[in-house]
Amino acid sequence: MNAYQDPESLSPGERWTIAVTVMFGAFMAVMDTSVVNVSMAHMMGSFGADLSSITWVATSYSIAEIIMVTMSGWWSSLIGRKTLYLASFAIFTIGSILCGTATTFEQMICYRILQGIGGGALIPVSQAILRETFPPQQQGMAMAIYGMGVVLAPALGPTLGGWLTDVYGWPWVFFINVPVCILAMMLTSRFVHDPPYLRRGVQSIDWLGIIFLTVCLTGMQIILERGQEENWFESNQIIVGTIITVASFVGLIVWELRHPAPVVNLRVLKDRNLTLGSTMGLIFGISLFGTTFILPQFTQQLLGYPAFESGMALAPRAVTLLLMMPIAGWLYQRIGAKPLVLGGIFFIVWSYYDLMQLNLNAGIADLILPLLIMGVGMPFMFVPLSTVSLSSISRSDVTDASSIYTLSRRVGGNIGYALVATLLDSRIQVHRVYMGEHINSFNAATEAFRNTLINALRSLGIDPLDASHLSIGMLENILRRQTTMLAYNDISFICGAMFLVLIPLVFFLPSRKKILAIAARK
């Protein structure tokens, strides 16, 4: 196959080869967003960095990636989609190698930016290629394959990252990308081709749009990452950053809607299905990435699990996601989007309800059932939303639309990280104030428990005065752990409630019959 072929003329073997090829790209790019989370403690020791600084290993990648996600349609027009895809793979591979060989913190940040530049375009371009490879009646299954990469990656990332870090060391978190990327580049070169209707060239380079976009997305990412640490709007830096970000966002919208060759084609948002899917995808991203961030923190901080076991806590969800994606694609082709998305919301809310019941005696066995349930619900939402969002977009605008849909999910993920971090801190304080009112020397139950601790410590040969001081410290530790546990339960409640808010939007989704009718007219 040496030239572009119409999707209808492709054999099933060719279609599925292309599907697996582009899934590699989406999977690797998304996984590198979360795979480093469980390795940061090891990197702190290697680079001599503190906790505040080491988070830039994740932040720098996210900023570069999200900018390239948004610009993917523009770059596709400028150099061609296949060229962009291969170049992105090459840059991502080089960045991965350099990250694994970094010897200083500054080198790591620079290499992660390079890796993010390469990874950003892989996600929306993968979806656009799949959208055009499969005929309308197979779009659900195509998006299921895409979802196996995009949704499975953040779920599997902490597990794989923890195992590689514990067994081989953190550099292998990056080296593992290289063979997969080389294989994907070979398959892309052989099987993927640009369609003749893909828009070629730009009238002029939208420099001001690029500046607005870079400032807006960089500012947003930094505010979300640093807001909690700086006490949000109590910090002048956050206030100034917010003003600059909002101003650049407004400037971007006004300028891009007037520019003949915009770096971000906001005009595609006139399509109702894309706007609706992107809005729901934003909430989906908050939940998926927020849970991916908070569960390893819960298992490591409160349950005392090492990195690998902490990552393994998310394994049930990853396995179920993998199994349910093709089933969700098959169901979508038969019952359409509305019942499938409603079912997905039901399962996800159910899983969060179960997570609300956890306590300090929980083990991995207590996490398995709610994560299995969540792993059922997420494909039921992701597949129809990914399919519906691009269902009525013209072929020439598919890459632009895919970029915006991907951006909404990634922004949701960034909000998810910031939201759960902020909620965790604030809810700990709320519960501490409430519980602290009942833990004092005037409370008979508190004093009885403290005396029991003192007697136990004295029986171990500890001096009475030291035993008294130690008992206060033990009470403080119990209070901290209990308030933190309650805060995690509150986060599960809030995440579940967000999905309930989506229910009215489900009824605006088009029916399967209408989607097929739209596809027949295109």
Salt bridges, closest charged atoms under 4 A:
ASP32 OD2 - ARG112 NH1 3.79
GLU65 OE1 - ARG410 NH2 2.74
GLU132 OE1 - ARG81 NH2 2.41
ASP194 OD2 - ARG200 NH2 3.94
ASP206 OD1 - HIS259 NE2 3.83
GLU229 OE1 - ARG226 NH1 3.24
ASP397 OD1 - ARG199 NH1 3.19
ASP400 OD2 - ARG199 NH2 2.73
GLU476 OE1 - ARG432 NH2 2.82
ASP490 OD2 - ARG427 NE 2.82
ASP490 OD2 - HIS431 NE2 2.58
